[in-house]
Amino acid sequence: MHKDYKKGIEMRISKYYGLKIFNDKAEYVGIVNDVVLEFTKGEVFGLAVGQEQGIENTAIPYNDVIAVSDIVLVRSQR
């Protein structure tokens, strides 16, 4: 679960779309092109990541999101 969620900080889902995503190694990952919801728990489950042409879309579990502001910061894959 995102750390700000625990603090009661909310963000409209529409604000996620188009945000650039970087990992904790300062590497560009892509942009948010969709938000996956878990309806039974009422939580964000993950972010669908769009990338430039020719690169397959991926998904990032929301547990890997470190921070969200003007960009999304996520844990790098180990």
C-alpha positions in Angstrom: 0.0 0.0 0.0 1.3 3.5 -0.8 2.7 5.3 2.2 0.6 8.4 1.6 -2.6 6.2 1.7 -1.8 5.4 5.3 -1.7 9.1 6.1 -5.1 9.7 4.6 -3.7 11.7 1.6 -5.9 11.2 -1.4 -5.3 11.8 -5.1 -7.8 11.6 -7.9 -7.2 8.7 -10.3 -7.3 11.0 -13.3 -4.2 12.8 -11.9 -2.1 9.7 -12.4 -2.6 9.5 -16.2 0.4 10.7 -18.1 2.7 11.0 -15.1 6.3 10.0 -15.8 7.5 7.0 -13.8 11.1 6.7 -12.5 12.6 4.1 -10.3 14.8 4.6 -7.2 17.9 4.4 -9.4 16.7 7.5 -11.3 15.9 5.4 -14.4 13.0 6.3 -16.6 10.4 3.6 -16.6 7.5 5.0 -18.7 4.3 6.9 -18.2 1.1 5.9 -16.4 -1.5 5.0 -19.0 -4.0 3.2 -16.7 -4.8 2.6 -13.0 -5.9 -0.9 -11.9 -8.4 -1.0 -9.0 -9.2 -3.7 -6.5 -12.9 -3.1 -6.0 -13.5 -5.5 -3.0 -10.9 -3.6 -0.9 -11.4 -0.2 -2.5 -7.7 0.2 -3.2 -5.4 0.9 -6.1 -3.9 -2.5 -7.1 -1.3 -1.3 -9.7 -0.3 1.1 -12.4 -0.3 0.2 -16.1 2.9 1.6 -17.7 2.9 2.9 -21.2 6.2 3.3 -22.9 7.5 4.6 -26.2 6.7 2.9 -29.5 7.7 -0.7 -29.9 8.1 -1.4 -26.2 5.5 -3.7 -24.5 3.4 -2.2 -21.8 4.0 -3.5 -18.3 2.3 -3.2 -14.9 3.7 -2.0 -11.5 2.1 -3.3 -8.3 1.0 -0.4 -6.2 3.0 -1.8 -3.3 6.1 -0.8 -5.3 5.1 2.9 -5.5 7.3 4.9 -3.2 5.9 8.4 -3.8 3.5 10.3 -6.2 3.8 14.0 -7.0 4.8 15.5 -10.3 6.3 12.1 -11.1 5.8 8.6 -9.7 8.7 7.1 -7.9 8.8 3.2 -7.8 11.1 0.6 -6.4 13.5 -0.8 -9.0 13.3 -4.4 -9.9 16.0 -6.3 -7.9 
